[in-house]
Amino acid sequence: MTPRRILVYHPHEAEAYARLVKAPKAAIRLDVCATPEEAAASIAEAEILYAWKFPTDLLAEGANLRWIQAMGAGVERFLVHDLPPHVRITRATGMFGRWMAEYTLGWCAWVAQRMETFREAQRQRRWLALDPQPLHGRTLAILGLGDIGSAIARAGASLGMRVIGVSRSGRNQRGVAAVYPPSALTRALSQADFAVAVLPLTPETRGLIGEAELRAMKPTAWLLNIGRGPVMDEGALVGALRRKRIAGAILDVFETEPLPPDHPLWALPNAVITPHISGPSVPAEIAPVFNDNLRRYLAGRRLRHLVDRSRRY
């Protein structure tokens, strides 16, 4: 049997991912690549691509490519026009919800417990008799109620928050007080004390949160974006933060990453910038997803977590 060629690509952890691939040695051959130059030398022979932030321009050279396993939840990098329709794309899922729920509730607590205020008072050696604010009873609006959004919903509800959501279907979900369709986005945002966007990037979601949506929010509300940067109109957000139309924003994803040093968001005191770390891809957590699908692929069975290319997720 001719071994299946697998190109494992990651700029920093390619070897770590490759070591965790489990399959009979005779069944596969691994090409482990950490640079675009290395990937360019291997992509033409690869049948399977197991990758994170793969150079998009190289996909057209994958003449033998049949399956792409993304090392993350987002797959827009692989959805290019010249990728043949027979190439299946699968995404990693099931592990990011825990991380992103902790990130979301951690930063919500940072706001409610006035942590920055108390740290500044400490630096000034000033005893500040100021009560924290509760999270219980506050409204958490989750934009996107998939695997990750549902994990955040459960975490918020466990702290006594009132959880509402926006989803493509608008269908009710257990533990979520109200679910709205995208057409009622501003209605959901108007109720939020905290709103968190965990949306995939599609033509429908690009620029979804703009001036009208920000105007609908309370001046005391905080907005978190941990899904995809282009979902947010960054110009509108900068304007809203400068004018204090909303209290602040916790931002982990951006239109351009890394965020350019001269971007105005860096200088805003009511903006928190983190470097796309809310849902890290950890080799030991991603490997079981890939290995399960690899067993299925080698046996000619249906792959799990297939991407619907018409929906782009």
N, C-alpha and C positions, 0 to 999 in steps of 0.2 A: 504494500500500500504506500502510495506517495504521501509523504508527510505534508500536512497543511501548514502553509507559511503564515505566521502571525507576526505582525509588526507591532511591537510594544513601544509606545512613544510617550515620554514625559520629560520635560526640560530638566527636572531636578531629581526625580525618583524612579526613573525607568527601570533600573536594576531591582529596586524593591518590589515593583509591580511584577516584574518578570519572575522573580524567585517564588512568587506565590501562585503562579499558573500551575494548575494540576491537570495533567493528562498523560496517557501513555507516551513514553519518549518516542516511540516509533510513529506516533500519530501526528506529531507537530514538530515544527522547527521555529524557533524564536529568533527574530531579528530585533535587538534591543537598541533603541535610538533615543538620543537626548538632544540632538540638534537638527535643524532643518536639512543640513547637508547630509547627515547620516540617513535621515528619513528619505531624502530624494534618491539615495542609492538603493533603497529597499522597497519602495512603494510599488514599483512595477510588478514585483513578484509576489506581493502580499495578497493573500486571500481573505485574511481577517486583520482588521485594524483595531487595536485596543489602545485608546489614546485620550490625552488631555491637551487641549489647546493645540491641536494638530494644525500645521500650516495649510490653510485652505487651498492655496494655489496648487498644492501637490495632489489633491484628490483626483484631478483630471488625469493624472498619470497612473492611477490604479487600475490598469486594464484587467487584472484578475480579481479585483476586489469583489467580495460577495456579502460581507457583513462588517459593520462597524459597531463596536461596543464603546460608548462614551464612558469616561471615568467620572462623570458628573451627571447632574439632573438636566442641565441645559444642553441642547443639541443644535442650536441655530448655526454654529460654526460648520456643521456637516451638511446643512441643507442648502447646497449650492446647485445652480441650474444644471451644471454639467455632470452631476452625480447620477449615474444611470439608475433607472427606476428599480432594477432588480437588486440593487444593493440595499440590504436591510440595515436599519439603524436601531440599536437598543440603548436604553439609558440606565444609569444606576439609580436605584430607588430603594427606599426602606430604611436608610441610615441617616439621611439629612434632617428629617423631622425633629429628632432628639436634639441635635446640635442647634438648629434654628429656633426651636422653642426656647432653649436656654438663653440664646442670644436675645431674643425678643423680650422675654420676661425679665432678663437681667437688666436690660436698658430701660424697660418700663419702671423697674424698681429703682434704678439710678435716678430717674426723674422724680418718682413719688417720694423717695427717701431724701431728696434734696442733697444728694451726695456731693455734688460739685460745690454747693453753697457751704456745706460744713467743712469740706476740705480747705476751701479758701479762708474760712473763719479760723481754722487751725493754723494756717500759714501766717495769719495776722495775730495769732495768740488772743483771739477774741471769743468769749463765751457767748454763743448766739442761741437764745432761747426761742427756737422756732420749731413748731411741730411738723413732723413728716405728714405726707398725704397717704390715704389708703389706696391700695389697688382694688380691694374688694368693693363691689358696687360700681366701679368704673366700667365704661363701655369700650371693648376692644373690637374693632372692625378689621376683619381679615379679608383681603382682596385676593381671592384664589383659594379654594377649599379642596385642593388635591391632597396628596399624601402629606406634604409638608404643612400646608395650611390646617389640616385636620389635627396634626400633632400640636400645633400652636394653640388651636382652639381648646383642646383638652387641657393643656397646661394653664391657659388663662382661666378656664372654668374651675380648675382645681384651687385657684386662689380667690374664688368668689367673684370673678369679673363677669360682667354681662357680655357674652360673645355674640356678635352678629357677623354676617359674611356676605360676600359677593362672589357668585360663581356663574359660569357660562350657562348652566342649566337652571339656576335659581331654585333648585329643589331643596326642600327642607333636609336638615342633617341633624342627627342626634347630638344633643348637647349645645346646639347653636340656636339662640333665641329667635333669630330671623335670618333668612337667606334671601338676598335680592339678586335679580338679573343685572347684567351690565347696564341696561338702560336706566336703572335706579341707583347708579353709583353715587350720585350726589346726595341722595336721600340717606344712604348708609353712612357716608362721610360726615354728614351734618350731625349725626348722633355720637360720633366717636370722640373719646378722650385720647385714645391711641388708635392709629390706623396703620396696619402693616401690609405692605404689598409683597406678595410671593407669586407673582404672575409670570408665566412663560412669555418670551418675546415672540409675538406674532404680528402680522399687519394690523390686527384689531387692537392689540395692547400697546403698540408703539405710540408714545406721547399721550397715553390715556389720561394721565393725571396732569392737568394743565391749569390755567388760570381759573376757569369756572369751577373745577373740582376743589382747588385750594380755597377759593372764596366761600365754598359751601361749608368748610370746616370751622369749628369753634376757634376763637383766638387763643384758647387755653390748650388746644389739642396738639399732640405730637404725631409726626408722620415718620414711619420707618419704611425704608425700601431695602429688601434683602433678596429680591428676585432677580430682575434684570434692569440695568441702568436706564436704557432707552424707554422704559415704561413711563419715566418721569420726564416732563418738560423742564429741564434744568434751569432755563432762563426764567420761567414762571416761578419756579421754586425759590431761586435766589431773590426775586422781587418780593415774594411773600414773606420770606425770612427777614429781609431788610426792613420791610414795613410792619413786621410783627403781626401779620394777618393770622399766622399760626404761632404757637409757642416755640416750636423747634422741630428739627428733623434729625433722625439717626440714619445715616446713609452708609451702606456697605457696598453698593454697586453703582456704576456710573456709565455715562455715555462713552467716555474714553477712559480706559484703565491701562496703567496707573493714572490717577487723576493728575492732570498737569499742574506743576507747581504754581502757575499764575492763575489758576482757576479761582474765581471769587468765593466759592464755597469754603475754601481753607480759612478765610479770614473772618467768617461769620461766627459770632460768639454763641448763637443758638443753633449751630450745626455741629454734629459729631460725625467725623470721618473715620471709617475703619476700612482696611484694605482687602475687601472681598474675602472675609474670613468667617462669615456667619455659618457657613455649612461646608467645612473643609472636606476634601476628598482624602481619605486615609487608606493607604494600600490594603491593610488588613480588613477593612470594612467593605471595600469595593470588590476584592478578590472573590468572595463567595458568589456574588452576582455574576461575575464573568465566568467563573468555573462551572456554575450551574448551566449557563447558556452554552458554554463550550461543549459540555457533555451532550446537550440537546442538539447542537449543530453537528457534531460528529456522528450522532445517531440518526440524523435526518428528521428530528422532531421540531415542533414549533418553538420558537424562542420566546422568552418572557420579556416583558417591558418593551415591546415593539413600539416604535414611534410611528404615529399616523402622520405621514409627510404632508397631507393636505391641511392638517391642523397645526403642524409644526411642533408637536409635543407628544 
